[in-house]
Amino acid sequence: MILAIDIGNTNIVIGCIDEGKISHVFRLSTNNTKTADEYAVEMKSILDFNNVASAKIDGAVISCVVPPLTRVFKNAVKLFTGIDAIIVGAGIKTGMNISIDDPGTLAGDMAATAVGALASYKPPVIIVDMGTATKMFVLDKNGSFIGGAILPGVSISMNALAADTSLLPRVPIEAPARCISTNTVDCMKSGAVFGAASMIDGMLERFEAELGEKAQIVATGGLADAIYRYCKREVIHDPNLILRGLGVIFEKNKK
């Protein structure tokens, strides 16, 4: 069994992959002040609580967009498993052609998510990854990563709206009954959910116009479930896309 760990700006997602299948998924809050010892205790406690024996872990792979935590988590995994984790980054084999200006600048989480998509769907594929930021990127018909767009995430936008206005409150990201809402809270929910869905629809239209053909649309990330169903386009929701991609990358790079 291997541990696939995706360290994001808001959450850390940990998946247990056994014989190619994801058996458990856990989430921790990202906190770059915690030590390797603290994260090791948290991970071991979660695994023990779910009756997952640490002794069964024989590999680990990490993608991280919070640079201070890369070494911390590598050390944490080493502490409670004795294993040296593979870090997704420059020099790691992905099996994917990366056709952007500087392939070495592609973030590990985007690479792993794209690899997961290639393992699961026939290209061309457009991936909509809705987390702290909303990332949209394209795999062309040959399976090459050709680029995309990065936008402020829905939570970031709504937090900024509440912080920079005197009368608007913080609201949960959920759809109201109607797009034309009749009170402040529902108006904000409408903007957050239906506005984000409309933005995605518009960007998909532009992407496909440049691509010159239709593509499968796959949504992933922590906020995707709140948004994707309100898109006019048919969207596949795949919350474990990055974990599967990390599993594929591990197999290509294990010693």
Sequence and secondary structure as in RCSB ss.txt:
>XXXX:A:sequence
MILAIDIGNTNIVIGCIDEGKISHVFRLSTNNTKTADEYAVEMKSILDFNNVASAKIDGAVISCVVPPLTRVFKN
AVKLFTGIDAIIVGAGIKTGMNISIDDPGTLAGDMAATAVGALASYKPPVIIVDMGTATKMFVLDKNGSFIGGAI
LPGVSISMNALAADTSLLPRVPIEAPARCISTNTVDCMKSGAVFGAASMIDGMLERFEAELGEKAQIVATGGLAD
AIYRYCKREVIHDPNLILRGLGVIFEKNKK
>XXXX:A:secstr
 EEEEEE SSEEEEEEEETTEEEEEEEEE  TT  HHHHHHHHHHHHHHTT  GGG  EEEEEESSHHHHHHHHH
HHHHHH    EE STT   S  B SS GGGS HHHHHHHHHHHHHS SSEEEEEESSEEEEEEE TTS EEEEEE
EE HHHHHHHHHHT SS     S   S SS SSHHHHHHHHHHHHHHHHHHHHHHHHHHHHTS  EEEEESTTHH
HHGGG SS  EE TTHHHHHHHHHHHHH  
